[in-house]
Every structure is written in structure tokens, then in C-alpha cells.
Amino acid sequence: MCVPCGQTMDFYSHVLGELKLPESVKVLGLVEAMGEEVRGICLRCAEKDRDKPETTGKKEAAS
């Protein structure tokens, strides 16, 4: 999921697909589904951010 714009995309990972539900989860009740979530910045937002002029975030001192 892209944090700035909210875009979601599905992906598949063989490694993540083999994860097993930990035994400690049984104390929560009956688990019907398990999923993984990756958060970050999509390519479109990263490109927009790259094209922005850099600012230092500091106010210039008055002369």
C-alpha cells in the first residue's frame, strides 16, 4: 500500500506464501484468514517527490 496516495497492489512472494500461523495465535480464537501487508511509496509518488524542488525546511534569517 502506498502511504501517500493509498494505492494498493497485490503481489505474490513464494517465501511469504509459506509462512505458518504461530501457535500463540490460538489464544485469540479461530483465525479464518492470514495476510501480509507492505507499506511504502509507489513508483508514481516516488517520481513526483523526486521532481519536487528541494527545500531545506529552514527559515532564512532576516538581515
C-alpha positions as CSV (number, residue, x, y, z in Angstrom):
1,M,0.0,0.0,0.0
2,C,1.3,3.4,-0.9
3,V,1.2,5.6,2.2
4,P,0.9,9.0,0.4
5,C,-1.8,8.1,-2.2
6,G,-3.4,5.0,-0.8
7,Q,-2.9,2.9,-3.9
8,T,-3.0,-0.8,-3.2
9,M,-1.4,-3.6,-5.3
10,D,-1.4,-7.3,-5.0
11,F,1.8,-9.2,-5.1
12,Y,3.0,-12.8,-4.6
13,S,6.0,-14.0,-2.7
14,H,6.9,-17.6,-2.5
15,V,8.6,-17.0,0.8
16,L,5.7,-15.2,2.4
17,G,3.3,-17.8,1.0
18,E,5.0,-20.4,3.1
19,L,4.6,-18.6,6.4
20,K,2.7,-20.7,9.0
21,L,0.3,-19.3,11.6
22,P,2.1,-19.2,15.0
23,E,0.7,-21.5,17.7
24,S,0.4,-18.5,20.1
25,V,-2.4,-17.1,17.9
26,K,-4.7,-19.8,19.1
27,V,-5.4,-17.9,22.3
28,L,-7.1,-15.2,20.2
29,G,-9.8,-17.6,18.8
30,L,-10.5,-19.0,15.4
31,V,-8.4,-17.5,12.7
32,E,-10.1,-17.6,9.3
33,A,-7.5,-15.7,7.2
34,M,-4.0,-14.5,7.3
35,G,-2.3,-11.9,5.1
36,E,0.8,-9.8,4.8
37,E,0.9,-6.0,4.1
38,V,3.7,-4.0,2.7
39,R,3.6,-0.2,3.1
40,G,5.8,2.3,1.3
41,I,5.8,4.7,-1.6
42,C,4.6,3.7,-5.1
43,L,6.7,4.5,-8.1
44,R,4.3,7.3,-9.2
45,C,4.6,9.1,-5.8
46,A,8.3,8.5,-5.7
47,E,8.7,10.1,-9.1
48,K,6.5,13.1,-8.1
49,D,8.6,13.5,-5.0
50,R,11.9,13.3,-7.0
51,D,10.7,16.1,-9.3
52,K,9.9,18.5,-6.4
53,P,12.4,21.2,-5.8
54,E,14.4,20.6,-2.7
55,T,13.7,22.8,0.4
56,T,15.8,22.9,3.5
57,G,12.8,23.4,5.8
58,K,14.7,26.2,7.5
59,K,13.5,29.8,7.5
60,E,16.0,32.3,6.2
61,A,17.3,34.7,8.8
62,A,16.2,38.3,8.4
63,S,19.1,40.7,7.5
